[in-house]
Every structure is written in C-alpha cells, then in structure tokens.
Amino acid sequence: MKLSLFITALIFSTHVKYAGAQDPKALQALGSLSPCALECIASAPSTRNCSPINFACVCADAPLQLAVGKCLLSSCTVKESLTARNVTASLCNEPTRDKSNRIKASNIAMAVLCVCMVLLRFAQKLSGPAANRFAIDDGLIIISFLCLITNNIITEMKLIGNGMGRDVWTIPFDHITEFLKFYWIEEILYFFTSTTLKLSFLFFYKRIFPARNVQRVISLTIIFNVLWGTAFVITAVFQCWPVSHLWVAWDGEHAGHCISINAVAWSNAATGIFVDLWMLAIPISQLIDLKLSRTKKWGVILMFCLGTLATIISIIRLRALVGFGQSTNPTYDQTDTAKWSIVELTVGLVCSCLPSVRSVLVQSLPSVFGSTQDKSTGNQYGGSRIKASKNGIFNMKSSSKGGEDDVAIHCTTSFGATQDSKSEDEVELVYVNNHVKGGEGSMST
C-alpha cells in the first residue's frame, strides 16, 4: 500500500489542539505522542476559536483536522501518525468499532456447513458400488475442503486474533504485520481453492456428458482453468519483492516494491465470474437433448442452476474489492472481502455436493424426496429405452429409425439391494446424435 494514502486517511479525521493542559487524561495521552505529532497539533490553526479544553468543539473542527493531517503527512512517520490517530480518537471519545464478532460467526457457520456437506457427499459415495465410489472430482473436493478449513482456521486464529474487524490505529504494530502476513496466505489459498472447485465441477461434467464435442469443450475449459489458477497463485505469491515486503511495507521503513494487487484481485474476480457462467452453460446446453418428464427435467435444471449462487456471491465479493490493496485501514476495511471470499468458496463446495446430498435424502426420507424414476413408461426417445436391473447392471435396448442411432447414457445412484427399483434415484440423460457410438454406456454418480 502507498505510504501517502495510508497516512492521509488516518489523519483526515478527529484531532485535538492543545489537548487540555488542565485534564490529566489529556496530559497522559499527549505524553505518548511524538514531538513531530505534538508540533503538528500545536501549530494547526483553529477556525472555530475553540477553547483548548473544549473537546467537543475541537474535535468538530474539520479545517483543523485537515491541517493536522497535512502536517503529519509531510513531517511524521506512519507509526507516529497511527499513535496520534489513536490518541485523538480516545480524547474525542470516538466509539470503538469492532466487526470481529460478525466475521467470527460467519466463519464458524461456513466451516460447519462445509463439514456437513462433505460428510454427506462421501457417506453417499461409500454406500454406492465399490467400482464407482471415488473419482477425480472427489479428490479435488477433498483438496478444496482441506484448503477451505485451513482458511477458516487462519481467519479465526490469525486474522481475528490480530485485529481483523477493528481500526488499524487501535492495534499493536506487531499485530498489523502478522495480520498482513496471514491475509496474504489466505489470498493464495483463495486463488488455489477457487481453481480446484472449478476443476471438480469440470471433471464431474466429463463423467456424465460423454458426447465427443462436449468432452472437447470440457477438456479445453479444464486446461484454461489450470493455467488461469496457476497464473494467479504465482502472482499472489510474488506480488511484492522481496516477498516479505507485502507485510512490512505498511510502516514505510522498508525498501521494496509491489505490483497493483488491486488490479490482480479485480481481474481474478471478473474472469472467475465469466468462467462460472461458461461452466453453467455447459450442462444447461445439454438439457436440449435430455428426454425426461417435465418434473425430472426441471429438477435437473434447478440442480445445475443452483451453481449460480456462487456466481452471485462472487459479484457481491467483487463490490467488496473496491479499494482492495489500497486500503489505509486494512484490518477494518478488508473484513468484508475476507468474509465474502469464504462464503463464495463455501457455496461453491456446497453446490458441488448437492447431487450426492439429494441422493442421501432420497434414501433417508423416501416419502419426502421420493425417486425421480418414471414408474409408468420410463424415459424414452424414439425406440431407445434403458432400464436398471435389481443388481445395478444397466440394460440397453436400441432401435434405429430413419438411419439415426439413439444412444442413451443412464446415470444412476443405487441405495442398497432391494427387490424393487423404486428405491433407486435415477436420472436418464439421453443424447440423440451420430457422434457417440456404441451400444451401451453407464456412469454412476
């Protein structure tokens, strides 16, 4: 952050002049000020002719505040300005601002939600066929979960513990350094976790959409995401040189340089939103060829569209990024950015677990979340029909009309062995094209 910006905002607020020679509290407070700060306060002209001990008058003198601010900017260090700001805030009886409880409550809620959703996802996986329990997208979800929980722990112990949610001038200097260091670590984790979550969705799509042209689009999107995520992680790590300059530069006493992290954060958020919308378009586009009853089709559409929640959160977070990296009060101003970053990642993880969670609900409460299976005629297109047998083996019967091959991919999640297929939660994805060949295909989710 720039030294001039840091100092300016700290001192463009309440300051006192001649802070009460007759007031022991004022004398004690003034005793902690540097000679530079005292000189700035003493030499600033008052436009309201306030009595030196009339704190209400002195604290409301805006021109006086501006004059003191300019003096501190040109003559004093950042640490001297912080101390002066803290003293004047105390003398003017400014209310103490503290948002730490709000970020703490949000952080705990997101952590609990993450744990519950991941447990439900893998409970469903363990109850399914052994051959189809785990795939690449499951591994990516585990990585994302571990990174997100690490983020929650850092927020609780290192950010809130070092002053997040409070004004920077009320925080010990060494705590400011620690806060900025661990905020940098969270920034790296955010870029990495955002990438792994997107990849988990893409590998899931790769399993359930076998059409050759869709596979090609998904593969290209995976490559883009890997390159995109790697670029931003590396940029976040080396945004300052030396790297430590990021968390020690605030005091203006260390040599080094940094790129515009504000531009990096904005470009990441903007491209991330675009990629989210692109990834949403992939499954939605396949619903054109989906031959299901209206209820089933809207259920599938709704499940995929819930992914837009993460995009909405990303847009909210984008608004919170205004001024990111240039904040003069980082421990207070960047609270919302940290909160929405965790919420965004949590919502993304929740959306990735929704299909598995629904399967668990169907198994646990069949009367409420009953099977989506069509009990009358099944899902058909032309002469093609797929039916799941009791032991989970897929049977496919296909006929050709007009020279076209009807190819059906049947995705099923089975819950236990029963003699009635009503206990199965089924979604049949039927594609009619000449690009996918072969008489049989199956995929378990």
ABEGO torsion letter per residue (X at the ends): XBAAAAAAAAAABBBBBGBGAABAAAAAAAAABBAAAAAAAAABBBAAGBBAABAAAAAABAAAAAAAAAAAAAABBAAAAAAAAAAAAAAAGBBBBBAAAAAAAAAAAAAAAAAAAAAAAAAAAAABBAAAABBAAAAAAAAAAAAAAAAAAAAAAAAAAAGBGBBAAABBAAAAAAAAAAAAAAAAAAAAAAAAAAAAAAAAAAAABABAAAAAAAAAAAAAAAAAAAAAAAAAAAABOBAAAAAAAAAGABBEBBBBAAAAAAAAAAAAAAAAAAAAAAAAAAAAABBBBAAAAAAAAAAAAAAAAAAAAAAAAAAAABGBGABABAAAAAAAAAAAAAAAAAAAAAAAAAAAAAAAAAAABAAABBBABBAAAEBBBEABBBBBBAAGBBBBBBBBBGGBBBBBBBBBBBBEBBABAAABBBBBBBBBBAABBEABBBBBX
